[in-house]
Amino acid sequence: MSTSTVNRVHIGDLHNDHKLWLNTLEFCKQEIDILEHRMEEIVKRNTGKEVMAELEHFQNQYIRQREVIDELRHDLKQHENELVKEAMDHPVAIDHRLFRDHAEQRDAMHTFEKLYNELKAEFMRWLVKRM
């Protein structure tokens, strides 16, 4: 891709994206805790093999979601560290310079949010069926 077709943005915009995405990831992590607690309540009331297998499916999915959250957080913090270093190395007019947009991270967050919301909706439908 030529540099002329790459979106260029201000450092503050990149930083705000990072903050928003990190907050989103933290929220999802806390929400997983709540959903897992809900699963524990279901286990106490129903220990049938079919229910246990279904719960194991969700438990595995939540474990994977936590892993993805940790990977995304790491990538975002690494990029934020690069921006901080750039600002420290070249402080003059840093707010007026344009940087390459982080389209890969934006895509990764979009994909995460889509898959996470689908999993949560699947779990909610399952809860309604099992309650």
N, C-alpha and C positions, 0 to 999 in steps of 0.2 A: 504494500500500500504506500503510495507516495505521501510525503509529508503534507502536501497541499490538501489531501482529502481527509486528513486526521483532524478531528475536532480539537480545538484548543480552548482551554478554560483557565480561569483564574485559580490561584492556589486556595483561596477561601472557599470556592465552590467545591473543590476536591475535598477539603477538610470537612465541610458541612456534610457532604455525602458520607464520608467515613463515620462521622458522629451519628448520623441517622442510621446507617447500616449496623454499626456496633450496638446501638440501642435496640434495634430490631432483633438482632441476634440474642441479646441478653433477655429480651422479653420472651422470645421463643423458648429459650432455655428454661426460664422460670415457668412458662406455660407447660412444658414437657413434665416438669416436676408435679404440677397440678394434675395433669392427665394420668401420670403414673400412680399418683395417690388414688385417683378414681378407679384405676385398674385393681389396686389392692382391695378396695371396697368390694368390687365385683368378685374377687377371689374368695373373700370371706363368706359370701353368700352362695357361691356356686363353684364347686370344684369338679364339675363334670369334665371328661376328657376333651370333648369338643370345645367347650369354653376355654379350657386351659390352652389348647392348641391355638385358638384364635388370639388369646391374650399374649401368647408367646410371639406370635407374628407381630403384634403391635409393640411388644417390648423390644424385639430386635430392630424394628423400624425406628423406635425412639433412641436406641443406642446409636444407630447409624446417623440419625439427625444430630445428635450431640457431637459426634465425630466431625460431621460436616461443619457444624457451627464453629468448632475449635479450629478447623482448617481455614475457614473464611476469616475468623477473627485474627488469626496469625497473619494471613495475607494482607488484610487491611492495615494491621499495625505495622507490618514491614513497609508498606507503601507510605503510610503516615510518617514513619521514621525517615524515609527517603526525602519526603517533602520538608521535614524539619531540617535535615542536613542541608538541603538546597537553600533553604531560607537563611540558615546560619552562615553558609559559605558565601552567599551572594545576597546580603540583606538590602542592598540599594534597590529601591523600586520593586521589591518582591511582589507587592500587591498589584502591580501594573503589568507584570510579565505573564505571558500565557504558557500553560503547560499542556502536555498531551493528556487528553481525557482518559480516564480509566475504564474504558468500554468493557474490558475483560471482567473486571470486578463487578461492574454494573450487570453484565450478563449473568455472572455467577450468582449474584444476589437475587436477580429476577428468577432464575431457575430454582434456587433454594426456596424462595417464598412460594412459588407455584407448587412445588412438590410437597413442601411442609403443609400448606393449606389443604391440598388434596388428601394428605394423610390424616390431618385433623378432621376433615369432613367425613372421611371413611370411618374413623373411630367414633365420631358422634352418631353416625347412622348405625353403627354396630351397637353402641350403648342403648339407643332407643329400642333396638330389636331385643336386646338382652335384659332390659329392665322390666 
